[in-house]
Amino acid sequence: MSKGTPFAREDVMEDYLNDLLRAPEDPADVVARTAKLLEQAAVTSIPDVVADEEPAVAESVEPESVTEPAANVQPPPVADEASDNTAAQAPTASQLALRDSLDEQFQALFFEVAGLTLAVPLTTLGGIHRLEKIGPLFGKPKWFKGVMLHRDEKLNVVDTAQWVMPEKYDEKLAQTLNYQYLIMLGDSAWGLASDKLVNTVTLTKTEVQWRAAQGKRPWLAGMVKEKMCALVDVHQLISMLNNGLGSNDQTP
C-alpha cells in the first residue's frame, strides 16, 4: 500500500467510518444535486435483481450524487510510511471470499442511512422492498425493529442506524430517520432499513480500499475511496445478524 493512501491503517478507517455518520444534509443542497441526477433513474438499472419495484417506484426515487465527499466530513489523517508497513496483514477468509467472488468491474447499490452512505454489491443484493407495517417482537436486540410481512414471507427488519453506530444512536438521531426501503441481504430473511436509495455505480476492485485485517466491525469489507462510503460484506453481516451480534461484536 503506497504512502498517502487515506485508509492505510485500520484505526484510521474506523475513525473515518465513525465520522461519516452525521445529521442529514441541508435539503437545499440535496435538491440542487439531485436535480442533476434525476434523469438517470438509477434504480431502473437493476433488472432482475431489485424485487417488486414497479416503474412508478423507480421514478419516485431521488438519487443523490456520491462523487463528492459529504459535507462537514473532514478527510482522515494520512498514515505515515512506517504505519503502512506495520498495518500490512493478511486479509481474512471472508474478505478474500468477497473479493474473489467479484469481477474486476462490479456494480454496487448505494443507499443512505442517517446521512451515512453504504454500498452493497449487486451480486449479494436480495432485493429492495418498500418498507411497510412492521410488527415488533419482544426479547430481541434494540436494533431489531421487527418483522414485515411480504407475500406471506416474514422479513426481519434491522434498524440500520442503531446497528451500525450504536454509540452515536440517540433520540435526536432517531428523529432524523425516515426509513422507506428495505435492502434485502442475499437469500436471507434479513433486510436493512434505508432512508434513501442513492444510485447504482460500476466500481473496480482497485477503487475499494479493502481491509487488511479483521478488527472492529467485521461486516465492513472496505471503503470506496472516491465515493466516501463503506462497502458491506453481506455474507459476514448475515452471519452476525443470525447470531444476534451487534456492529462491533466479533463473529464466533
TIPA-582056 format. One record per residue (C-alpha): residue number from 1; residue in one letter; chain; x, y negated, z negated. Coordinates in Angstrom, 1 decimal, m for minus. Layout:
REM TIPA-582056
+-----+----+----+--------+--------+--------+
|   i | aa | ch |      u |      v |      w |
+-----+----+----+--------+--------+--------+
| NUM |  A |  A |      X |      Y |      Z |
...
+-----+----+----+--------+--------+--------+
//
This chain:
REM TIPA-582056
+-----+----+----+--------+--------+--------+
|   i | aa | ch |      u |      v |      w |
+-----+----+----+--------+--------+--------+
|   1 |  M |  A |    0.0 |    0.0 |    0.0 |
|   2 |  S |  A |    1.6 |   m3.3 |    1.1 |
|   3 |  K |  A |    2.2 |   m6.2 |   m1.2 |
|   4 |  G |  A |   m0.6 |   m8.7 |   m1.2 |
|   5 |  T |  A |   m3.5 |   m6.2 |   m0.8 |
|   6 |  P |  A |   m6.2 |   m7.5 |   m3.1 |
|   7 |  F |  A |   m7.2 |   m4.2 |   m4.7 |
|   8 |  A |  A |   m3.8 |   m2.6 |   m5.1 |
|   9 |  R |  A |   m4.4 |   m2.0 |   m8.8 |
|  10 |  E |  A |   m7.2 |    0.0 |  m10.4 |
|  11 |  D |  A |   m7.8 |   m2.7 |  m13.1 |
|  12 |  V |  A |   m7.9 |   m5.4 |  m10.6 |
|  13 |  M |  A |  m10.6 |   m3.5 |   m8.7 |
|  14 |  E |  A |  m12.6 |   m3.0 |  m11.9 |
|  15 |  D |  A |  m12.3 |   m6.7 |  m12.8 |
|  16 |  Y |  A |  m13.4 |   m7.7 |   m9.3 |
|  17 |  L |  A |  m16.4 |   m5.5 |   m9.4 |
|  18 |  N |  A |  m17.3 |   m7.0 |  m12.8 |
|  19 |  D |  A |  m17.2 |  m10.5 |  m11.3 |
|  20 |  L |  A |  m19.4 |   m9.5 |   m8.3 |
|  21 |  L |  A |  m22.5 |   m9.1 |  m10.5 |
|  22 |  R |  A |  m23.8 |  m12.6 |  m10.6 |
|  23 |  A |  A |  m27.0 |  m14.6 |  m10.5 |
|  24 |  P |  A |  m28.8 |  m14.8 |   m7.1 |
|  25 |  E |  A |  m27.5 |  m17.4 |   m4.7 |
|  26 |  D |  A |  m29.2 |  m20.7 |   m4.1 |
|  27 |  P |  A |  m32.4 |  m20.0 |   m2.0 |
|  28 |  A |  A |  m31.4 |  m22.8 |    0.4 |
|  29 |  D |  A |  m28.1 |  m21.1 |    1.2 |
|  30 |  V |  A |  m29.8 |  m17.8 |    1.7 |
|  31 |  V |  A |  m32.3 |  m19.2 |    4.1 |
|  32 |  A |  A |  m29.6 |  m21.0 |    6.1 |
|  33 |  R |  A |  m27.5 |  m17.9 |    6.6 |
|  34 |  T |  A |  m30.5 |  m15.6 |    7.0 |
|  35 |  A |  A |  m31.8 |  m17.7 |   10.0 |
|  36 |  K |  A |  m28.7 |  m16.8 |   12.0 |
|  37 |  L |  A |  m29.2 |  m13.0 |   11.5 |
|  38 |  L |  A |  m33.0 |  m12.6 |   11.8 |
|  39 |  E |  A |  m32.8 |  m11.7 |   15.4 |
|  40 |  Q |  A |  m30.5 |   m8.7 |   14.6 |
|  41 |  A |  A |  m33.3 |   m6.9 |   12.8 |
|  42 |  A |  A |  m30.6 |   m4.8 |   11.2 |
|  43 |  V |  A |  m32.8 |   m2.2 |    9.7 |
|  44 |  T |  A |  m34.2 |   m1.1 |   13.0 |
|  45 |  S |  A |  m30.6 |    0.1 |   13.9 |
|  46 |  I |  A |  m31.0 |    3.2 |   11.6 |
|  47 |  P |  A |  m33.1 |    5.5 |   13.8 |
|  48 |  D |  A |  m33.9 |    8.9 |   12.3 |
|  49 |  V |  A |  m32.1 |    8.0 |    9.1 |
|  50 |  V |  A |  m34.4 |    5.5 |    7.4 |
|  51 |  A |  A |  m37.5 |    7.2 |    6.3 |
|  52 |  D |  A |  m41.1 |    5.9 |    6.6 |
|  53 |  E |  A |  m40.2 |    2.4 |    7.8 |
|  54 |  E |  A |  m42.6 |    1.1 |   10.4 |
|  55 |  P |  A |  m41.5 |   m1.7 |   12.8 |
|  56 |  A |  A |  m43.6 |   m4.1 |   10.7 |
|  57 |  V |  A |  m41.5 |   m3.3 |    7.7 |
|  58 |  A |  A |  m38.3 |   m3.8 |    9.6 |
|  59 |  E |  A |  m39.5 |   m7.2 |   10.7 |
|  60 |  S |  A |  m40.2 |   m8.2 |    7.1 |
|  61 |  V |  A |  m36.6 |   m7.6 |    6.0 |
|  62 |  E |  A |  m34.4 |  m10.6 |    5.7 |
|  63 |  P |  A |  m30.8 |   m9.5 |    6.3 |
|  64 |  E |  A |  m28.1 |  m11.7 |    4.9 |
|  65 |  S |  A |  m24.6 |  m12.3 |    6.1 |
|  66 |  V |  A |  m21.9 |  m10.1 |    4.5 |
|  67 |  T |  A |  m19.0 |  m11.5 |    6.3 |
|  68 |  E |  A |  m18.1 |  m14.2 |    3.8 |
|  69 |  P |  A |  m17.2 |  m14.0 |    0.2 |
|  70 |  A |  A |  m20.1 |  m14.5 |   m2.2 |
|  71 |  A |  A |  m20.5 |  m18.0 |   m3.7 |
|  72 |  N |  A |  m18.8 |  m18.7 |   m7.0 |
|  73 |  V |  A |  m16.8 |  m15.4 |   m6.9 |
|  74 |  Q |  A |  m13.1 |  m16.1 |   m7.3 |
|  75 |  P |  A |  m10.7 |  m13.7 |   m5.5 |
|  76 |  P |  A |   m9.0 |  m11.3 |   m7.8 |
|  77 |  P |  A |   m5.3 |  m11.8 |   m8.6 |
|  78 |  V |  A |   m2.9 |  m10.2 |   m6.2 |
|  79 |  A |  A |   m0.9 |   m7.3 |   m7.6 |
|  80 |  D |  A |    2.8 |   m7.6 |   m7.5 |
|  81 |  E |  A |    5.1 |   m5.1 |   m5.8 |
|  82 |  A |  A |    6.0 |   m3.3 |   m9.0 |
|  83 |  S |  A |    2.4 |   m2.8 |   m9.8 |
|  84 |  D |  A |    1.7 |   m1.4 |   m6.3 |
|  85 |  N |  A |    4.4 |    1.2 |   m6.9 |
|  86 |  T |  A |    3.1 |    2.3 |  m10.3 |
|  87 |  A |  A |   m0.5 |    2.4 |   m9.1 |
|  88 |  A |  A |    0.2 |    4.9 |   m6.3 |
|  89 |  Q |  A |   m1.6 |    8.1 |   m7.4 |
|  90 |  A |  A |   m3.3 |   10.9 |   m5.5 |
|  91 |  P |  A |   m7.0 |   10.4 |   m4.7 |
|  92 |  T |  A |   m9.5 |   12.5 |   m6.5 |
|  93 |  A |  A |  m11.2 |   15.5 |   m4.8 |
|  94 |  S |  A |  m14.4 |   13.6 |   m4.5 |
|  95 |  Q |  A |  m12.8 |   10.6 |   m2.9 |
|  96 |  L |  A |  m10.9 |   12.9 |   m0.4 |
|  97 |  A |  A |  m14.1 |   14.7 |    0.4 |
|  98 |  L |  A |  m15.9 |   11.5 |    1.3 |
|  99 |  R |  A |  m13.0 |   10.1 |    3.3 |
| 100 |  D |  A |  m12.7 |   13.4 |    5.2 |
| 101 |  S |  A |  m16.4 |   13.6 |    6.0 |
| 102 |  L |  A |  m16.5 |   10.2 |    7.6 |
| 103 |  D |  A |  m15.4 |    9.4 |   11.2 |
| 104 |  E |  A |  m12.7 |    6.8 |   11.7 |
| 105 |  Q |  A |  m15.6 |    4.4 |   12.5 |
| 106 |  F |  A |  m18.8 |    4.9 |   10.5 |
| 107 |  Q |  A |  m22.0 |    3.0 |    9.7 |
| 108 |  A |  A |  m23.0 |    1.8 |    6.3 |
| 109 |  L |  A |  m26.1 |    0.3 |    4.9 |
| 110 |  F |  A |  m25.5 |   m2.8 |    2.8 |
| 111 |  F |  A |  m28.1 |   m3.7 |    0.2 |
| 112 |  E |  A |  m28.3 |   m6.1 |   m2.7 |
| 113 |  V |  A |  m29.0 |   m5.7 |   m6.4 |
| 114 |  A |  A |  m29.0 |   m8.9 |   m8.6 |
| 115 |  G |  A |  m26.5 |  m10.6 |   m6.3 |
| 116 |  L |  A |  m24.2 |   m7.6 |   m6.1 |
| 117 |  T |  A |  m23.8 |   m6.1 |   m2.6 |
| 118 |  L |  A |  m23.4 |   m2.3 |   m2.4 |
| 119 |  A |  A |  m22.7 |   m0.2 |    0.7 |
| 120 |  V |  A |  m23.8 |    3.4 |    1.4 |
| 121 |  P |  A |  m22.5 |    5.4 |    4.4 |
| 122 |  L |  A |  m25.5 |    6.3 |    6.6 |
| 123 |  T |  A |  m24.4 |    9.9 |    6.6 |
| 124 |  T |  A |  m25.2 |   10.1 |    2.9 |
| 125 |  L |  A |  m28.4 |    8.0 |    3.0 |
| 126 |  G |  A |  m31.5 |   10.0 |    2.3 |
| 127 |  G |  A |  m33.9 |    7.3 |    3.5 |
| 128 |  I |  A |  m35.5 |    4.0 |    2.4 |
| 129 |  H |  A |  m38.9 |    3.6 |    0.9 |
| 130 |  R |  A |  m40.9 |    0.6 |   m0.1 |
| 131 |  L |  A |  m41.0 |    0.5 |   m3.9 |
| 132 |  E |  A |  m44.4 |    1.3 |   m5.2 |
| 133 |  K |  A |  m46.0 |    2.1 |   m8.5 |
| 134 |  I |  A |  m43.6 |    3.7 |  m11.0 |
| 135 |  G |  A |  m44.7 |    6.0 |  m13.8 |
| 136 |  P |  A |  m42.4 |    5.7 |  m16.8 |
| 137 |  L |  A |  m41.1 |    8.7 |  m18.6 |
| 138 |  F |  A |  m40.2 |    8.8 |  m22.3 |
| 139 |  G |  A |  m37.0 |   10.1 |  m23.7 |
| 140 |  K |  A |  m34.9 |    9.1 |  m20.7 |
| 141 |  P |  A |  m31.9 |    6.7 |  m20.5 |
| 142 |  K |  A |  m32.7 |    3.0 |  m20.3 |
| 143 |  W |  A |  m31.6 |    2.9 |  m16.7 |
| 144 |  F |  A |  m34.2 |    5.4 |  m15.7 |
| 145 |  K |  A |  m37.2 |    3.3 |  m14.6 |
| 146 |  G |  A |  m39.5 |    6.3 |  m14.0 |
| 147 |  V |  A |  m41.0 |    8.4 |  m11.2 |
| 148 |  M |  A |  m42.5 |    7.2 |   m8.0 |
| 149 |  L |  A |  m44.9 |    9.5 |   m6.1 |
| 150 |  H |  A |  m44.3 |    9.5 |   m2.3 |
| 151 |  R |  A |  m46.3 |   12.0 |   m0.2 |
| 152 |  D |  A |  m46.7 |   14.3 |   m3.2 |
| 153 |  E |  A |  m42.9 |   14.1 |   m3.8 |
| 154 |  K |  A |  m41.6 |   12.8 |   m7.1 |
| 155 |  L |  A |  m38.8 |   10.3 |   m6.7 |
| 156 |  N |  A |  m36.5 |    9.3 |   m9.6 |
| 157 |  V |  A |  m36.1 |    5.5 |   m9.7 |
| 158 |  V |  A |  m32.8 |    4.1 |  m11.1 |
| 159 |  D |  A |  m32.7 |    0.5 |  m12.4 |
| 160 |  T |  A |  m29.6 |   m0.1 |  m10.4 |
| 161 |  A |  A |  m28.5 |   m3.3 |  m12.1 |
| 162 |  Q |  A |  m28.8 |   m1.8 |  m15.5 |
| 163 |  W |  A |  m26.9 |    1.4 |  m14.4 |
| 164 |  V |  A |  m24.1 |   m0.3 |  m12.5 |
| 165 |  M |  A |  m23.4 |   m3.1 |  m15.0 |
| 166 |  P |  A |  m24.9 |   m2.2 |  m18.4 |
| 167 |  E |  A |  m22.5 |   m4.6 |  m20.2 |
| 168 |  K |  A |  m23.9 |   m7.6 |  m18.2 |
| 169 |  Y |  A |  m27.6 |   m6.5 |  m18.2 |
| 170 |  D |  A |  m29.7 |   m8.7 |  m20.4 |
| 171 |  E |  A |  m33.2 |  m10.2 |  m20.4 |
| 172 |  K |  A |  m32.1 |  m13.2 |  m18.3 |
| 173 |  L |  A |  m30.6 |  m10.9 |  m15.6 |
| 174 |  A |  A |  m33.7 |   m8.6 |  m15.7 |
| 175 |  Q |  A |  m35.9 |  m11.6 |  m14.9 |
| 176 |  T |  A |  m34.0 |  m12.3 |  m11.7 |
| 177 |  L |  A |  m34.6 |   m8.8 |  m10.3 |
| 178 |  N |  A |  m37.1 |   m8.4 |   m7.6 |
| 179 |  Y |  A |  m36.9 |   m4.7 |   m6.7 |
| 180 |  Q |  A |  m38.6 |   m4.0 |   m3.4 |
| 181 |  Y |  A |  m36.9 |   m0.9 |   m1.9 |
| 182 |  L |  A |  m35.8 |    2.5 |   m3.0 |
| 183 |  I |  A |  m32.5 |    3.6 |   m1.4 |
| 184 |  M |  A |  m32.5 |    7.4 |   m1.5 |
| 185 |  L |  A |  m29.3 |    9.3 |   m2.2 |
| 186 |  G |  A |  m28.6 |   12.2 |    0.2 |
| 187 |  D |  A |  m31.1 |   15.0 |   m0.1 |
| 188 |  S |  A |  m31.6 |   14.5 |   m3.8 |
| 189 |  A |  A |  m34.7 |   13.0 |   m5.5 |
| 190 |  W |  A |  m32.7 |   10.1 |   m6.8 |
| 191 |  G |  A |  m33.1 |    6.6 |   m5.5 |
| 192 |  L |  A |  m31.5 |    3.2 |   m6.3 |
| 193 |  A |  A |  m33.9 |    0.3 |   m6.7 |
| 194 |  S |  A |  m32.8 |   m2.6 |   m4.5 |
| 195 |  D |  A |  m33.8 |   m6.3 |   m4.2 |
| 196 |  K |  A |  m32.9 |   m6.7 |   m0.6 |
| 197 |  L |  A |  m31.7 |   m4.8 |    2.5 |
| 198 |  V |  A |  m28.8 |   m6.8 |    3.9 |
| 199 |  N |  A |  m27.6 |   m5.2 |    7.1 |
| 200 |  T |  A |  m26.1 |   m2.2 |    8.7 |
| 201 |  V |  A |  m22.4 |   m2.6 |    9.6 |
| 202 |  T |  A |  m20.0 |   m0.4 |   11.5 |
| 203 |  L |  A |  m16.8 |    0.0 |    9.4 |
| 204 |  T |  A |  m13.5 |    1.6 |   10.0 |
| 205 |  K |  A |  m11.7 |    3.6 |    7.3 |
| 206 |  T |  A |   m8.9 |    1.1 |    7.2 |
| 207 |  E |  A |  m11.4 |   m1.6 |    6.2 |
| 208 |  V |  A |  m12.0 |    0.2 |    3.0 |
| 209 |  Q |  A |   m9.6 |   m0.1 |    0.1 |
| 210 |  W |  A |  m10.0 |    3.4 |   m1.2 |
| 211 |  R |  A |   m9.5 |    4.1 |   m4.9 |
| 212 |  A |  A |   m6.1 |    5.6 |   m5.6 |
| 213 |  A |  A |   m7.1 |    7.5 |   m8.8 |
| 214 |  Q |  A |  m10.0 |    8.3 |  m11.0 |
| 215 |  G |  A |  m10.9 |    5.8 |  m13.6 |
| 216 |  K |  A |  m14.0 |    3.9 |  m14.8 |
| 217 |  R |  A |  m17.0 |    4.1 |  m12.5 |
| 218 |  P |  A |  m16.3 |    7.4 |  m10.8 |
| 219 |  W |  A |  m19.1 |    6.6 |   m8.3 |
| 220 |  L |  A |  m17.0 |    3.7 |   m6.8 |
| 221 |  A |  A |  m15.3 |    5.1 |   m3.7 |
| 222 |  G |  A |  m13.6 |    1.8 |   m2.9 |
| 223 |  M |  A |  m14.1 |   m1.8 |   m1.9 |
| 224 |  V |  A |  m14.9 |   m3.0 |    1.6 |
| 225 |  K |  A |  m12.3 |   m5.7 |    1.6 |
| 226 |  E |  A |  m13.6 |   m8.2 |    4.2 |
| 227 |  K |  A |  m17.3 |   m7.8 |    3.1 |
| 228 |  M |  A |  m16.7 |   m8.3 |   m0.6 |
| 229 |  C |  A |  m18.7 |   m5.3 |   m1.7 |
| 230 |  A |  A |  m18.5 |   m1.9 |   m3.3 |
| 231 |  L |  A |  m18.7 |    1.4 |   m1.3 |
| 232 |  V |  A |  m20.7 |    4.1 |   m3.1 |
| 233 |  D |  A |  m19.6 |    7.7 |   m3.3 |
| 234 |  V |  A |  m23.1 |    9.1 |   m3.1 |
| 235 |  H |  A |  m22.3 |   12.7 |   m4.0 |
| 236 |  Q |  A |  m20.4 |   11.6 |   m7.1 |
| 237 |  L |  A |  m23.3 |    9.3 |   m8.0 |
| 238 |  I |  A |  m25.8 |   12.1 |   m7.7 |
| 239 |  S |  A |  m23.7 |   14.3 |   m9.9 |
| 240 |  M |  A |  m23.6 |   11.6 |  m12.6 |
| 241 |  L |  A |  m27.3 |   11.0 |  m12.5 |
| 242 |  N |  A |  m28.1 |   14.7 |  m12.7 |
| 243 |  N |  A |  m26.0 |   14.8 |  m15.8 |
| 244 |  G |  A |  m27.7 |   11.7 |  m17.3 |
| 245 |  L |  A |  m24.4 |    9.8 |  m17.2 |
| 246 |  G |  A |  m24.0 |    6.0 |  m17.1 |
| 247 |  S |  A |  m21.9 |    4.0 |  m14.7 |
| 248 |  N |  A |  m18.7 |    4.1 |  m16.8 |
| 249 |  D |  A |  m19.0 |    7.7 |  m18.0 |
| 250 |  Q |  A |  m16.7 |   10.4 |  m16.8 |
| 251 |  T |  A |  m18.1 |   13.4 |  m15.0 |
| 252 |  P |  A |  m17.8 |   16.8 |  m16.7 |
+-----+----+----+--------+--------+--------+
//
